[in-house]
Amino acid sequence: MNSILAILGAAAIAAGGGDAVPAIPYQQFKLPNGLNVILSEDHTAPVVGVDILYNVGSKDEKPGRTGFAHLYEHLMFQGTEHLPKGEADRLIEAAGGSANGATSTDRTEYWEQVPANALEQMLFVESDRMGYLLPTLDQTKLDNQREVVRNERRQNYEMQPYGTAWKVLLENLWDPDFPYHWEPIGSHEDLQAATLEDVREFFRRWYGPGNASLAIAGDLDPVKTRALVEKWFGGIPSSATPVHAAPVPKPLTAEKRVTMEDDVQLPRVYIGWQSPKDYGPDDAALDILGDILSSGKSSRLTKRLVMDERTAQSVMAGQQSEALAGIFLVMATPKPGVTLGTLQKAIDEEIDRISREPPTAEEVQRAKNKIESQVIFSLEPVGGFSGRASHLNAYYWETGDPGYLPKDLERYRAVTPEDVRSAASRWLRADRRVVLSVVPRGAGAASPQPTPPARVKVAPKPEAK
Amino acid sequence: MRTPRRLASLAAAIVLGACAAPARQGPPPLQSAPAAALADRARTPDLGPAPTLHVPAQRKFELSNGLKVRLVEYHRLPIVALHLVLLEAGAAQDRADRGGEASFTAGMVTEGTKTRSSTQISDELGFLGASLGAGASMDAAYVSGHTLSRHLPRFIEILADVTMNPAFPPADFARVQDQRKVALLQQRDQPGSVASKTFGPLYWGPHPYGHWPQGTEASVAATTREDLARFHAEHWRPGAAELVVAGDVDEASLRAMLEKAFAGWTGRSPARAAAAERPAGGLRAVLVEKASAPQTFLILGMPGMARDSPDFVASQVLFQVLGGGSASRLFRDLREAKGYTYGLAARESAQKLGGVSYLGGSVRADATSQAVRDMLAEIEALRTTPVPDAELADAKSSLVLELPAGFATAAGIAGKLADQVVFGLPDDWWDRYVVAVQSATAADVQGVARRYLDPAQLTTVMVGDPAVVKPQLADLPLGQVDVRASPKGAAH
């Protein structure tokens, strides 16, 4: 941070001169039943964020039961032994709070952000879900939420332009056995196939206290809060610690070209590579590379395709790294009349260039500055999907250390222009990638079948349109 | 995700994959707390006294050029959020044949000034790690963003430069014009955009709110850089603007920075022309084709109210009961009992010149008519039966007690203050709001339901598959349903 301040010529620096990232103190303990607890005190506003992160996601599903972790997330809102369906929602609303849940490939998160006086009620809600849910689950609830999830899939994927492209990309990047092969939303067929017995087994295996972490941030008294956590969660029996399969992805051995049709006005090209897992070697360098390629008007792909040549309506590059592996993606939408081949040629040239010549120090520094200030902005809310409680929990599961932030920033500060170049040359190879072309329905190469959604075909050659 | 708060746009999620996160090493773990008794789950723990909302004090001052400023000092983190409101530069000011010019003008201010190129602006902001954007709603234009407080002087200098000195460089104008045309083209595939673009003219007719704020492909193509320069010169004036600042800065330093940065900006905007009337009328309904769509996107709209209406607060309670969240009637009935949808919302869109009461969202295609029937039944229930006491109390608590979280971040504070500016609300608006919510009765709520949820004046837009939806429409009380082809056209 000091070096960045010096470069910016900024005047002020925090007393002590060391770390300009504000301190977020926290305390951590474990209950005898295995529940990890993180408390972070901040009395600026009379609000608390409660976050429970279960260490289970769609990567823990089996083929044929995809979408199950996410369907399960919905069932967690269907009532428990002591809170009939709808009562938790009512409590949260009446308290003036908000709540939601989300399922990713690696983990499932539940949060509430409420006025501080409602903290104990939220501990009641979350502990009842952890300890007293199963006896109340029945076929009616399962059928209802299965239908809600299928509506979610229709709304956010099938009804959206390019909404099913990501699924096709994953299916081509990863082997069918590797659990990133499918999206957390799952398929209609698999959702239909899920049974109550599947649900019960999933709960028993993954939803015990030993596979969960509870983080609470905001206007709290740590001693009193610890007592409340013990009161509500202490009586939940400990559970066997589940074993996560940790398969290693099978590398791509060639370029794969795929074309699909969709209800879109303009085609779009997705170029995807396998990239390192989160916190792995080259992970930080590839995040910075994504910024250098497409963040801001002078980033390389934006400048060339959007600003100068004006062949692209939009271009985006970036990495998403997860527990088992990552994906580096470049995605570009051409202007009407421009072919995907034109964009791809330019993208290839830019990737090739940065694989040979390191970026400038200024490009790297700008990317680092953006990342560092993003961290500070992200410290604002105590609750919600990206609030303090959520971040403490995420670092806990990802690194074992809720206070990993300074080390994480250090990873980014340490990246040199040469690191970016060598990471690009290692990971973004033209002979180890998936090139997915989404084309307007009817404009696809061979198959003119007009109706059903997202028809996929593997093409041996790029189509020059 | 459980509720449709944000779209699961995976490609978008990629951008910030690995890094954004807080925390640092804390002191050693807590000493063991006093042994706690295990919980009695038979009864819900008491809430205890609710925190009261302390609306942060606004300090108001005026620069020597007449620009009004309101500041909330908030020193929790080294962050400052700024929101400049241009009161007479919203899309309602678009000329009839230049739809989108307000939004286009705002979109161009960050694309080059007399001294900075488009890329220079982007690079400088990137180096500061700050964000700055501009845009226009119907009622106002804005320039807003946030920065680390140590970069505030430079940030304010950039914000003032783009506000005062946009150059509309011809090459950048041509590039952005094409971007905006193509973005409009792409909206043809987005059911929500198609529905909104259909609803506006159908409901509002010739009223300024009847056009799409981004204009049409034709109006954007007809717009020249001279149009934008003229619009900017007339409407972006300190006499019709106000700057909201929230965060880690004190008044004296802020004032000095602003006086320096905004020196030389002068003038007022011309008086606003009187708006055309919305034609009164009964039922209007359109079904826009989206072939093979597995869902129907629905908008049900009825005459609502302007933001300064004395009925506004009671209507907030009404919409909280009807469709405010996961405890609301639409959520419980159409989603949690019947499984027609992932989520439906109901809200009052109350703007400066008028408003609309909305219900809407996506429902399973084969359940379209049943969903519409059920939504209308919920409306009828609110018109004929007072909301039960317990449900009313929950809705009112929700509206009041959610406020402290809204005031807990610099951007949240700036946003709330900006609303006060746009709609000309009194400084003590939020304190009054709390009192008004608390005093709303079931009769008040039923009264606003009768006035602002009138199914005899329903405008309905459906985007879906006519093969599935049309046969369901026979007995629905929507009036004659006009079926339209999906928006198509030569893509250049």
HADDOCK unambig.tbl for C-alpha pairs under 7 A between the chains (distance, minus, plus):
assign (segid A and resid 10 and name CA) (segid B and resid 150 and name CA) 6.70 0.50 0.50
assign (segid A and resid 10 and name CA) (segid B and resid 151 and name CA) 6.96 0.50 0.50
assign (segid A and resid 12 and name CA) (segid B and resid 150 and name CA) 5.99 0.50 0.50
assign (segid A and resid 23 and name CA) (segid B and resid 23 and name CA) 6.74 0.50 0.50
assign (segid A and resid 23 and name CA) (segid B and resid 24 and name CA) 6.10 0.50 0.50
assign (segid A and resid 24 and name CA) (segid B and resid 22 and name CA) 6.86 0.50 0.50
assign (segid A and resid 24 and name CA) (segid B and resid 23 and name CA) 4.60 0.50 0.50
assign (segid A and resid 24 and name CA) (segid B and resid 24 and name CA) 5.51 0.50 0.50
assign (segid A and resid 25 and name CA) (segid B and resid 23 and name CA) 6.61 0.50 0.50
assign (segid A and resid 25 and name CA) (segid B and resid 24 and name CA) 6.12 0.50 0.50
assign (segid A and resid 25 and name CA) (segid B and resid 25 and name CA) 6.53 0.50 0.50
assign (segid A and resid 25 and name CA) (segid B and resid 26 and name CA) 4.64 0.50 0.50
assign (segid A and resid 26 and name CA) (segid B and resid 26 and name CA) 4.89 0.50 0.50
assign (segid A and resid 27 and name CA) (segid B and resid 26 and name CA) 6.06 0.50 0.50
assign (segid A and resid 27 and name CA) (segid B and resid 27 and name CA) 6.59 0.50 0.50
assign (segid A and resid 27 and name CA) (segid B and resid 28 and name CA) 6.79 0.50 0.50
assign (segid A and resid 27 and name CA) (segid B and resid 29 and name CA) 5.26 0.50 0.50
assign (segid A and resid 27 and name CA) (segid B and resid 30 and name CA) 6.47 0.50 0.50
assign (segid A and resid 28 and name CA) (segid B and resid 29 and name CA) 5.29 0.50 0.50
assign (segid A and resid 29 and name CA) (segid B and resid 29 and name CA) 5.98 0.50 0.50
assign (segid A and resid 44 and name CA) (segid B and resid 76 and name CA) 6.91 0.50 0.50
assign (segid A and resid 45 and name CA) (segid B and resid 404 and name CA) 6.82 0.50 0.50
assign (segid A and resid 45 and name CA) (segid B and resid 408 and name CA) 5.73 0.50 0.50
assign (segid A and resid 46 and name CA) (segid B and resid 51 and name CA) 6.38 0.50 0.50
assign (segid A and resid 46 and name CA) (segid B and resid 404 and name CA) 6.77 0.50 0.50
assign (segid A and resid 47 and name CA) (segid B and resid 405 and name CA) 6.23 0.50 0.50
assign (segid A and resid 74 and name CA) (segid B and resid 2 and name CA) 5.76 0.50 0.50
assign (segid A and resid 82 and name CA) (segid B and resid 41 and name CA) 6.33 0.50 0.50
assign (segid A and resid 82 and name CA) (segid B and resid 42 and name CA) 6.55 0.50 0.50
assign (segid A and resid 86 and name CA) (segid B and resid 327 and name CA) 6.86 0.50 0.50
assign (segid A and resid 89 and name CA) (segid B and resid 326 and name CA) 6.05 0.50 0.50
assign (segid A and resid 89 and name CA) (segid B and resid 327 and name CA) 5.40 0.50 0.50
assign (segid A and resid 90 and name CA) (segid B and resid 327 and name CA) 5.31 0.50 0.50
assign (segid A and resid 93 and name CA) (segid B and resid 327 and name CA) 6.67 0.50 0.50
assign (segid A and resid 93 and name CA) (segid B and resid 394 and name CA) 6.82 0.50 0.50
assign (segid A and resid 93 and name CA) (segid B and resid 398 and name CA) 5.28 0.50 0.50
assign (segid A and resid 94 and name CA) (segid B and resid 394 and name CA) 4.39 0.50 0.50
assign (segid A and resid 94 and name CA) (segid B and resid 395 and name CA) 6.47 0.50 0.50
assign (segid A and resid 94 and name CA) (segid B and resid 397 and name CA) 5.33 0.50 0.50
assign (segid A and resid 94 and name CA) (segid B and resid 398 and name CA) 4.90 0.50 0.50
assign (segid A and resid 95 and name CA) (segid B and resid 397 and name CA) 6.53 0.50 0.50
assign (segid A and resid 95 and name CA) (segid B and resid 398 and name CA) 6.00 0.50 0.50
assign (segid A and resid 95 and name CA) (segid B and resid 401 and name CA) 6.43 0.50 0.50
assign (segid A and resid 96 and name CA) (segid B and resid 397 and name CA) 6.20 0.50 0.50
assign (segid A and resid 96 and name CA) (segid B and resid 398 and name CA) 3.97 0.50 0.50
assign (segid A and resid 96 and name CA) (segid B and resid 399 and name CA) 6.55 0.50 0.50
assign (segid A and resid 96 and name CA) (segid B and resid 400 and name CA) 6.92 0.50 0.50
assign (segid A and resid 96 and name CA) (segid B and resid 401 and name CA) 4.28 0.50 0.50
assign (segid A and resid 96 and name CA) (segid B and resid 402 and name CA) 4.24 0.50 0.50
assign (segid A and resid 97 and name CA) (segid B and resid 402 and name CA) 5.92 0.50 0.50
assign (segid A and resid 100 and name CA) (segid B and resid 2 and name CA) 5.97 0.50 0.50
assign (segid A and resid 100 and name CA) (segid B and resid 3 and name CA) 6.41 0.50 0.50
assign (segid A and resid 101 and name CA) (segid B and resid 1 and name CA) 5.44 0.50 0.50
assign (segid A and resid 101 and name CA) (segid B and resid 2 and name CA) 5.32 0.50 0.50
assign (segid A and resid 102 and name CA) (segid B and resid 1 and name CA) 4.10 0.50 0.50
assign (segid A and resid 102 and name CA) (segid B and resid 2 and name CA) 6.42 0.50 0.50
assign (segid A and resid 103 and name CA) (segid B and resid 1 and name CA) 6.14 0.50 0.50
assign (segid A and resid 115 and name CA) (segid B and resid 51 and name CA) 6.89 0.50 0.50
assign (segid A and resid 115 and name CA) (segid B and resid 401 and name CA) 6.96 0.50 0.50
assign (segid A and resid 117 and name CA) (segid B and resid 47 and name CA) 5.51 0.50 0.50
assign (segid A and resid 117 and name CA) (segid B and resid 48 and name CA) 5.82 0.50 0.50
assign (segid A and resid 117 and name CA) (segid B and resid 49 and name CA) 6.60 0.50 0.50
assign (segid A and resid 117 and name CA) (segid B and resid 50 and name CA) 5.83 0.50 0.50
assign (segid A and resid 118 and name CA) (segid B and resid 47 and name CA) 5.35 0.50 0.50
assign (segid A and resid 120 and name CA) (segid B and resid 45 and name CA) 6.64 0.50 0.50
assign (segid A and resid 121 and name CA) (segid B and resid 44 and name CA) 6.81 0.50 0.50
assign (segid A and resid 121 and name CA) (segid B and resid 45 and name CA) 5.83 0.50 0.50
assign (segid A and resid 144 and name CA) (segid B and resid 336 and name CA) 6.71 0.50 0.50
assign (segid A and resid 144 and name CA) (segid B and resid 339 and name CA) 5.52 0.50 0.50
assign (segid A and resid 147 and name CA) (segid B and resid 339 and name CA) 5.51 0.50 0.50
assign (segid A and resid 148 and name CA) (segid B and resid 335 and name CA) 6.71 0.50 0.50
assign (segid A and resid 148 and name CA) (segid B and resid 339 and name CA) 5.39 0.50 0.50
assign (segid A and resid 148 and name CA) (segid B and resid 341 and name CA) 6.00 0.50 0.50
assign (segid A and resid 148 and name CA) (segid B and resid 342 and name CA) 5.17 0.50 0.50
assign (segid A and resid 149 and name CA) (segid B and resid 342 and name CA) 6.89 0.50 0.50
assign (segid A and resid 151 and name CA) (segid B and resid 341 and name CA) 5.61 0.50 0.50
assign (segid A and resid 151 and name CA) (segid B and resid 342 and name CA) 5.22 0.50 0.50
assign (segid A and resid 151 and name CA) (segid B and resid 364 and name CA) 6.72 0.50 0.50
assign (segid A and resid 152 and name CA) (segid B and resid 342 and name CA) 5.09 0.50 0.50
assign (segid A and resid 154 and name CA) (segid B and resid 294 and name CA) 6.42 0.50 0.50
assign (segid A and resid 154 and name CA) (segid B and resid 295 and name CA) 6.82 0.50 0.50
assign (segid A and resid 155 and name CA) (segid B and resid 362 and name CA) 6.64 0.50 0.50
assign (segid A and resid 156 and name CA) (segid B and resid 7 and name CA) 6.50 0.50 0.50
assign (segid A and resid 156 and name CA) (segid B and resid 8 and name CA) 6.71 0.50 0.50
assign (segid A and resid 159 and name CA) (segid B and resid 293 and name CA) 6.73 0.50 0.50
assign (segid A and resid 160 and name CA) (segid B and resid 190 and name CA) 6.24 0.50 0.50
assign (segid A and resid 161 and name CA) (segid B and resid 189 and name CA) 6.00 0.50 0.50
assign (segid A and resid 161 and name CA) (segid B and resid 190 and name CA) 6.60 0.50 0.50
assign (segid A and resid 223 and name CA) (segid B and resid 33 and name CA) 5.89 0.50 0.50
assign (segid A and resid 226 and name CA) (segid B and resid 33 and name CA) 6.45 0.50 0.50
assign (segid A and resid 227 and name CA) (segid B and resid 33 and name CA) 5.91 0.50 0.50
assign (segid A and resid 227 and name CA) (segid B and resid 34 and name CA) 6.73 0.50 0.50
assign (segid A and resid 227 and name CA) (segid B and resid 36 and name CA) 5.51 0.50 0.50
assign (segid A and resid 230 and name CA) (segid B and resid 36 and name CA) 6.36 0.50 0.50
assign (segid A and resid 231 and name CA) (segid B and resid 36 and name CA) 5.46 0.50 0.50
assign (segid A and resid 231 and name CA) (segid B and resid 37 and name CA) 5.71 0.50 0.50
assign (segid A and resid 231 and name CA) (segid B and resid 38 and name CA) 4.42 0.50 0.50
assign (segid A and resid 231 and name CA) (segid B and resid 39 and name CA) 5.29 0.50 0.50
assign (segid A and resid 232 and name CA) (segid B and resid 38 and name CA) 6.38 0.50 0.50
assign (segid A and resid 232 and name CA) (segid B and resid 39 and name CA) 5.42 0.50 0.50
assign (segid A and resid 235 and name CA) (segid B and resid 38 and name CA) 6.55 0.50 0.50
assign (segid A and resid 263 and name CA) (segid B and resid 189 and name CA) 6.65 0.50 0.50
assign (segid A and resid 264 and name CA) (segid B and resid 189 and name CA) 5.93 0.50 0.50
assign (segid A and resid 265 and name CA) (segid B and resid 186 and name CA) 5.97 0.50 0.50
assign (segid A and resid 296 and name CA) (segid B and resid 122 and name CA) 5.81 0.50 0.50
assign (segid A and resid 296 and name CA) (segid B and resid 123 and name CA) 6.87 0.50 0.50
assign (segid A and resid 296 and name CA) (segid B and resid 126 and name CA) 6.99 0.50 0.50
assign (segid A and resid 297 and name CA) (segid B and resid 119 and name CA) 5.34 0.50 0.50
assign (segid A and resid 297 and name CA) (segid B and resid 122 and name CA) 5.88 0.50 0.50
assign (segid A and resid 298 and name CA) (segid B and resid 119 and name CA) 5.76 0.50 0.50
assign (segid A and resid 298 and name CA) (segid B and resid 123 and name CA) 6.85 0.50 0.50
assign (segid A and resid 313 and name CA) (segid B and resid 179 and name CA) 6.24 0.50 0.50
assign (segid A and resid 318 and name CA) (segid B and resid 14 and name CA) 5.98 0.50 0.50
assign (segid A and resid 318 and name CA) (segid B and resid 15 and name CA) 5.43 0.50 0.50
assign (segid A and resid 319 and name CA) (segid B and resid 14 and name CA) 5.79 0.50 0.50
assign (segid A and resid 319 and name CA) (segid B and resid 15 and name CA) 6.79 0.50 0.50
assign (segid A and resid 319 and name CA) (segid B and resid 17 and name CA) 6.55 0.50 0.50
assign (segid A and resid 320 and name CA) (segid B and resid 14 and name CA) 4.98 0.50 0.50
assign (segid A and resid 320 and name CA) (segid B and resid 17 and name CA) 4.96 0.50 0.50
assign (segid A and resid 320 and name CA) (segid B and resid 18 and name CA) 6.96 0.50 0.50
assign (segid A and resid 321 and name CA) (segid B and resid 17 and name CA) 6.60 0.50 0.50
assign (segid A and resid 321 and name CA) (segid B and resid 18 and name CA) 6.64 0.50 0.50
assign (segid A and resid 336 and name CA) (segid B and resid 491 and name CA) 6.25 0.50 0.50
assign (segid A and resid 336 and name CA) (segid B and resid 492 and name CA) 6.49 0.50 0.50
assign (segid A and resid 366 and name CA) (segid B and resid 126 and name CA) 6.03 0.50 0.50
assign (segid A and resid 366 and name CA) (segid B and resid 127 and name CA) 4.78 0.50 0.50
assign (segid A and resid 369 and name CA) (segid B and resid 127 and name CA) 6.06 0.50 0.50
assign (segid A and resid 369 and name CA) (segid B and resid 128 and name CA) 6.71 0.50 0.50
assign (segid A and resid 369 and name CA) (segid B and resid 129 and name CA) 5.38 0.50 0.50
assign (segid A and resid 370 and name CA) (segid B and resid 126 and name CA) 6.24 0.50 0.50
assign (segid A and resid 370 and name CA) (segid B and resid 127 and name CA) 6.98 0.50 0.50
assign (segid A and resid 370 and name CA) (segid B and resid 129 and name CA) 4.24 0.50 0.50
assign (segid A and resid 371 and name CA) (segid B and resid 19 and name CA) 6.97 0.50 0.50
assign (segid A and resid 373 and name CA) (segid B and resid 129 and name CA) 5.34 0.50 0.50
assign (segid A and resid 374 and name CA) (segid B and resid 20 and name CA) 6.11 0.50 0.50
assign (segid A and resid 375 and name CA) (segid B and resid 20 and name CA) 4.82 0.50 0.50
assign (segid A and resid 375 and name CA) (segid B and resid 21 and name CA) 5.60 0.50 0.50
assign (segid A and resid 375 and name CA) (segid B and resid 22 and name CA) 6.47 0.50 0.50
assign (segid A and resid 378 and name CA) (segid B and resid 20 and name CA) 6.38 0.50 0.50
assign (segid A and resid 378 and name CA) (segid B and resid 21 and name CA) 6.43 0.50 0.50
assign (segid A and resid 379 and name CA) (segid B and resid 22 and name CA) 5.65 0.50 0.50
assign (segid A and resid 380 and name CA) (segid B and resid 409 and name CA) 5.92 0.50 0.50
assign (segid A and resid 381 and name CA) (segid B and resid 409 and name CA) 6.53 0.50 0.50
assign (segid A and resid 388 and name CA) (segid B and resid 22 and name CA) 6.19 0.50 0.50
assign (segid A and resid 391 and name CA) (segid B and resid 21 and name CA) 5.23 0.50 0.50
assign (segid A and resid 391 and name CA) (segid B and resid 22 and name CA) 5.97 0.50 0.50
assign (segid A and resid 392 and name CA) (segid B and resid 22 and name CA) 6.83 0.50 0.50
assign (segid A and resid 392 and name CA) (segid B and resid 23 and name CA) 6.23 0.50 0.50
assign (segid A and resid 402 and name CA) (segid B and resid 23 and name CA) 6.72 0.50 0.50
assign (segid A and resid 403 and name CA) (segid B and resid 23 and name CA) 4.90 0.50 0.50
assign (segid A and resid 403 and name CA) (segid B and resid 24 and name CA) 3.87 0.50 0.50
assign (segid A and resid 403 and name CA) (segid B and resid 25 and name CA) 4.53 0.50 0.50
assign (segid A and resid 404 and name CA) (segid B and resid 23 and name CA) 6.96 0.50 0.50
assign (segid A and resid 404 and name CA) (segid B and resid 24 and name CA) 6.25 0.50 0.50
assign (segid A and resid 405 and name CA) (segid B and resid 21 and name CA) 6.55 0.50 0.50
assign (segid A and resid 405 and name CA) (segid B and resid 22 and name CA) 5.81 0.50 0.50
assign (segid A and resid 405 and name CA) (segid B and resid 23 and name CA) 5.64 0.50 0.50
assign (segid A and resid 405 and name CA) (segid B and resid 24 and name CA) 5.78 0.50 0.50
assign (segid A and resid 406 and name CA) (segid B and resid 24 and name CA) 6.53 0.50 0.50
assign (segid A and resid 451 and name CA) (segid B and resid 292 and name CA) 6.95 0.50 0.50
